[in-house]
């Protein structure tokens, strides 16, 4: 996960006294506000749970009130601490850390737990508004919401692991932009409440390799979810097709030949790729307007030039590492026609690529979706490694201990995140059709952990464990 603490705020106690709150951003979005003592309490519990594992130094307590300079120093140290913790999959996949940040989001929302109606869309939100309506707790984690949603449409429990919930937004009346994946440390309802622009929650497949399509197509409900996603991607142009191919696909669509439609779509170049909004790159030259897509073990950069069509593919196995940086670069880009435009984002994804034997080159992409790109790269690498190791899925860390979340006022509550999944309360859940009851199911999907840059231990990048050296003869 990508943690940052970009700023602080002064808050009031019930008795009128003030304290400093540190605003925690996770995966590029505001998540919660925590006091120093809350993070200190988290550190103490992490030390108990992971006694024999390395934990970064935690900023020490101070006896006297902090000056403005000391407050800024503490903010920086806390950020480095939580970023370093976020690098280690043992910590990130633990119920303690996941439950802590879910509880922190709940407290920071300043809302009481209540039942809410959520609309979960299949990925063909446009032009067909296919939705599943559920009633769930406003505090429910992403996993609970996903389980309830898939239960509503009668998806057999063994297929839950192939799907995840994502946030999307609609631009220009029809363009779908994936904002980010929803994780188990957050409540989908609360996350939507803090976003500035309206978003929709959609179900999307959570894997990359098309080999899993064969398993999906064995079940009619799972097949239908996949079919709707692929149909939408083709109709919106995310999967590029030629006119003759479109004619063939349209015939299959009219026949409702869903399996044949998917198998035919699999042959298209962009099948299985996640497409990102237009952005800028320093490849092949600085300040180049491009589109980016990730899938099929590679990242593609396509030049958006009306006079020139060019595309380059960068194999994930040749990326030695990558990193996310935050910049203050808002200087104008000077175009050849004499006009200028602003760089749209202060986030950059950079990866070090093996161009030839003993030749590594850094390539940078400037995009608001840089963090999502990094998460996609990480999950793609995890899937490659999982296949290489015999399809053994990594397990999230389970503990027999009972952990607590310290509230801002110093009181504590037990941490719960996905407990009682077998006793989910439907509370009037409803959908557009009638469905038979299903037993709920809980399984962690691939770990899609992300970490940031400039850590105290000097690890400034994410190492790619699927990196493979090559020679000139392989290029």
Secondary structure, DSSP 8 states (H G I E B T S, - for coil): --EEEEEEEEEE-TTS-EEEEEEEEETTEEEEEE-HHHHHHHHHHHHHHTTTS---------SS---HHHHHHHHHHHHHHHHHHHH-HHHHTBHHHHHHHHHHHHHHHT----EEEEEEEES-TTTS--EEEEEEETT--HHHHHHHHHHHTT--GGGGGGEEEEEEEEETTTEEEEEEE--TTS-HHHHHHH-SS--EEEEEE----THHHHHHTTSHHHHHHHHHHHHHHHHTTSS---HHHHHHHHHHHHTT-HHHHHHHHTTSTTTT-EE---EEESSSSTTEEEEEEEETTEEEEEE-BTTB--EEEEEGGGEEEEEEEE-----EEE-TTS-EEE-S-SEEEEEEEEEETTEEEEEEEE-TTHHHHHHHHHHHHHHHHHHHTTS-----B--SS--EEE-TTS-EEE--SSTTGGG---TT---SS-------------------S--TTS--SEE-TT-----GGG-
